[in-house]
Amino acid sequence: MTARTRGFDVGAWVPGVTLRVLTVALVLLGVLVLHPTPFWRGVAVVAALVGAVLPRSLATWVGAACLPFGLLLSEPAPERTAVALVLVHAIHILAALSLTVPAAARLTLRSLRPTAVRFVVIQLVAQSIALGVWAVSPGQVERGAAWLAPAAASLLLVVVVVAWLVLRRGNGPVPRAVAAPSTGGDRL
């Protein structure tokens, strides 16, 4: 008798470590294109490298957060905003997948199709909104409304902290159900 090897064809695949390598590459590309200061470039790349080695540290999101921060430190331009939207979204998706896909795993390209479709749909909406805002805003608003971004970020931080505190506190202890003493009338 001959032994048969059993298996199944998974189709085209890439190693799971590819997600992490792509994440670091996108952060590096993003800070080189979008960030004017070398210090924050270094912070972003180091954070992405730490996130690639230790995905649960969530350091990759620190690297992704450095990209829009670079937009605030430089002259506004619609093409830079569009690039930041694509890169931050792609980094977020790859970092989230890195949390669930082990580096040694085989990741089938077919399994990435739904994620790719969602990425494209969200980018179509986000890029359209960003372009629309640039098209309808007058030229003087660019410099005069620069304070809106940090104010909105601060407001978002306050909302997140308050929501976290409310959820953490909860509604207090769960009350125990107290049964009334039985009079025996409920037995038939």
Disulfide bonds with the S-S distance in Angstrom:
none
